[in-house]
Amino acid sequence: MSDREQKAYTTFEAAKICHVTHHSIKNWIKQGLIKASRTPGGHYRILEQDLDSFREEYDMFPRDKGPSKERIMIVDDEPDALELMENMLSSEGYELIKVSNATEVGLKAAQLSPDLILLDFLMPDINGFEVSKALRDNELTRTIPIMAVTCLTKEDDIQRIFECGADEYLPKPFKVDQLLKKVQELIGKSRASQ
């Protein structure tokens, strides 16, 4: 197939295929990561084979073709808690997505489809109850299991945590084996329901 017959994508089309913004695509072109040509009007065009080879190299395929590693999103603002969970989970072979602000949670969860979200319910700029509700209201994130990892231990707080969509609850401070056991159970359920 010659270059003329090959499909060429705009930065917007390429962005949709890669599940990123078109600004990311333009930046990657400028950095030389994606091969692109310019139209007489100055717009970028990316040949299908060039986009495919970029996606292959940087693992930009949708989940069904993507990593077989389970992905866990950790939402916590405490560096110590984050570091502890990160060390424990990455040594177990999980791929981690760390988030510390509310806006990012929804966006990244929809874009990266984690197998599990570990959500701290008590953070300065994040209300875990609202985040959990928002994840349950969005059809892209509705089925992702959520585990509340939080200092909230009162009976009515725990009840509220489950009412707004959490699947599991783990009080801080937690034991390493408790966390790993609950993570494996939830991911097992999530994989079984796909």
Secondary structure, 3 states (H helix, E strand, C coil): CCCCCCCEECHHHHHHHHCCCHHHHHHHHHCCCCCCEECCCCCEEEEHHHHHHHHHHCCCCCCCCCCCCCEEEEECCCHHHHHHHHHHHHHCCCEEEEECCHHHHHHHHHHHCCCEEEECCECCCCEHHHHHHHHHHCCCCCCCCEEEEECCCCHHHHHHHHHCCCCEEEECCCCHHHHHHHHHHHHHHHHHCC
